[in-house]
Amino acid sequence: MSFVNTLQAVTVHAVELPFPPLTFGIIAAVVFAVFGIVTFAYRDVANRHVHRPVPGATHHAEAPGAESHGTGHPGHH
């Protein structure tokens, strides 16, 4: 019978949470909201700097076939 008493004593002992369970959900919601705001703040950042010159861009623009840039490889239609 001592094994059953020991088993009951172990299962009855529970770890008490530092906060009520609802608080964990609120903390998680706030953290996800903050991450969402940070992600939203970085939207369209790449398009803000489109007009900046890229180092070596003049060399690329003067390369053979540069007039067909954006239409694929020369000769491939």
C-alpha positions in Angstrom: 0.0 0.0 0.0 2.9 2.4 0.5 3.5 2.5 -3.3 -0.1 3.7 -3.9 0.3 6.3 -1.1 3.6 7.5 -2.6 2.0 7.7 -6.1 -0.9 9.7 -4.8 1.4 12.1 -3.0 3.4 12.7 -6.1 0.3 13.3 -8.3 -1.4 15.6 -5.8 1.6 17.9 -5.6 1.2 20.5 -8.4 3.4 23.4 -9.5 1.6 26.7 -9.0 1.9 29.1 -11.9 3.5 32.5 -11.3 0.5 34.2 -13.0 -3.1 33.2 -13.7 -3.5 31.3 -17.0 -5.3 34.2 -18.7 -2.2 36.4 -18.1 0.0 34.1 -20.2 -2.5 34.5 -23.1 -2.5 38.3 -22.8 1.4 38.4 -22.7 1.5 36.2 -25.8 -1.0 38.5 -27.6 0.9 41.6 -26.7 4.2 40.0 -27.9 2.7 39.0 -31.3 1.1 42.5 -31.7 4.5 44.1 -31.1 6.1 41.8 -33.6 3.3 42.6 -36.1 3.8 46.3 -35.6 7.6 46.0 -36.2 7.0 43.9 -39.3 4.4 46.4 -40.6 6.9 49.3 -40.0 9.3 47.7 -42.5 6.8 47.4 -45.3 7.9 48.9 -48.6 11.4 49.8 -47.3 13.1 48.5 -50.4 11.1 50.8 -52.6 12.1 53.9 -50.6 15.7 53.6 -51.9 15.1 52.8 -55.6 16.8 55.9 -56.8 20.0 55.4 -55.0 22.9 54.6 -57.3 24.4 51.1 -57.0 28.2 50.9 -57.0 29.3 49.6 -60.4 25.9 50.5 -62.0 27.6 52.6 -64.7 29.8 49.7 -65.7 26.8 47.4 -65.9 24.8 50.0 -68.0 27.7 50.2 -70.5 28.1 46.5 -70.9 27.3 44.8 -74.3 23.6 44.0 -74.5 22.6 46.6 -72.0 20.0 48.0 -74.3 18.0 44.7 -74.0 18.2 44.8 -70.2 14.9 43.6 -68.7 13.8 41.6 -71.7 15.8 38.5 -71.0 18.9 37.3 -72.6 19.8 38.8 -76.0 18.6 36.6 -78.8 16.0 34.8 -76.6 12.6 36.2 -77.4 
